[in-house]
């Protein structure tokens, strides 16, 4: 498995210079994470890659939420991302680097020329986040 992850990392690094991509966004996982279909990963890893939107934090939903208010806000952020993607005519995926957790890539999605990152913040569904201590969504 480590060898496969190393191959995937090399593959991603080699395509990083070609930003942005026309990869198909297959779903919004939550407000700040989307899944895209790619063609460069080893077959054992599948053809989907999760992109965590760089520089933002949206509220958690479901069991990950710390309170009911956060869960509702998390669902709203996810719905916003889904609607933005569904209404997009031209969608581009930009990648930055591997996420610190290893299973995702940090990047952004540009929908009809608008950054998902910027739209989440502008519309109150996300806060800027660059790895420091997260603020609670339960206040």
C-alpha positions in Angstrom: 0.0 0.0 0.0 2.9 2.4 0.8 4.3 1.8 -2.7 0.9 2.6 -4.2 0.6 5.8 -2.3 4.1 6.8 -3.3 3.2 6.2 -7.0 0.1 8.3 -6.5 2.1 11.1 -4.9 4.6 11.0 -7.8 1.7 11.0 -10.3 0.0 13.9 -8.6 3.2 15.9 -8.4 3.9 15.4 -12.1 0.5 16.7 -13.1 0.5 19.6 -10.6 2.3 21.9 -13.1 -0.6 21.6 -15.5 -3.2 23.3 -13.3 -6.1 23.8 -13.7 -7.8 20.5 -14.7 -11.1 19.6 -16.4 -11.6 16.7 -14.0 -15.2 15.8 -13.5 -16.5 16.6 -10.0 -18.5 13.6 -9.0 -19.9 14.8 -5.7 -19.7 17.3 -2.9 -18.5 15.3 0.2 -19.3 18.2 2.4 -19.0 22.0 2.2 -15.2 22.1 1.8 -14.4 18.7 0.2 -15.3 17.4 -3.3 -14.6 14.2 -5.1 -13.2 14.3 -8.6 -12.7 11.6 -11.2 -9.1 11.4 -12.4 -7.3 9.1 -14.8 -3.8 8.9 -13.4 -4.0 6.9 -10.2 -3.0 3.2 -10.0 -6.1 0.9 -10.6 -5.8 -0.4 -7.0 -6.5 3.1 -5.7 -9.5 3.7 -8.1 -10.1 6.7 -10.3 -11.5 9.2 -7.7 -9.6 11.7 -5.6 -10.9 14.0 -2.8 -10.0 17.6 -3.0 -10.2 19.6 0.3 -10.7 23.3 -0.5 -7.5 25.0 0.6 -7.6 27.8 3.2 -11.2 27.3 4.5 -13.1 25.5 7.2 -16.8 24.8 6.9 -18.9 23.4 9.8 -19.0 19.7 10.2 -22.3 17.8 9.6 -23.7 14.6 11.0 -21.9 12.8 13.8 -18.8 15.0 13.4 -20.6 18.1 14.4 -20.1 19.3 18.0 -23.6 20.6 18.4 -26.9 20.7 16.5 -26.3 24.3 15.3 -23.0 23.2 13.7 -24.7 20.2 12.1 -27.3 22.4 10.5 -24.7 24.9 9.3 -22.6 22.0 7.9 -25.6 20.7 5.9 -26.2 24.2 4.6 -22.6 24.5 3.5 -22.8 21.2 1.8 -26.0 22.2 0.0 -24.4 25.5 -1.1 -21.4 23.6 -2.6 -23.7 21.1 -4.3 -25.9 23.9 -5.9 -22.9 25.9 -7.0 -21.4 22.8 -8.7 -24.7 21.7 -10.2 -25.3 25.2 -11.8 -21.8 25.5 -13.2 -21.2 25.4 -16.9 -17.4 25.4 -16.8 -15.7 23.7 -13.8 -12.0 23.6 -13.3 -10.1 21.9 -10.5 -6.9 23.4 -9.1 -4.5 21.5 -6.9 -2.0 22.7 -4.5 -0.5 19.8 -2.4 -1.3 16.7 -0.5 -3.4 17.3 2.6 -1.7 16.6 6.0 -4.0 13.6 6.4 -2.7 11.9 3.2 -6.0 10.8 1.7 -6.9 14.1 0.1 -5.4 16.9 -1.9 -5.6 20.5 -1.1 -6.9 22.7 -3.9 -9.8 24.7 -5.2 -12.7 24.4 -7.6 -13.4 27.2 -10.0 -17.0 27.3 -11.2 -17.7 29.6 -14.1 -14.7 31.7 -13.1 -15.6 31.9 -9.4 -13.5 30.2 -6.7 -15.5 27.8 -4.5 -13.2 28.9 -1.6 -14.0 32.6 -2.1 -17.8 31.9 -2.6 -18.0 29.8 0.6 -16.4 32.6 2.6 -18.3 35.5 0.9 -21.6 33.7 1.6 -20.9 32.9 5.2 -20.5 29.1 4.9 -16.8 29.0 5.7 -14.0 30.8 7.6 -10.4 31.1 6.5 -8.4 28.3 7.9 -4.7 27.6 7.4 -4.0 24.8 10.0 -4.1 26.8 13.2 -6.6 26.0 16.0 -10.1 25.8 14.6 -12.8 28.1 16.0 -16.0 26.5 17.3 -19.1 26.7 15.1 -21.2 26.2 18.2 -21.2 29.7 19.6 
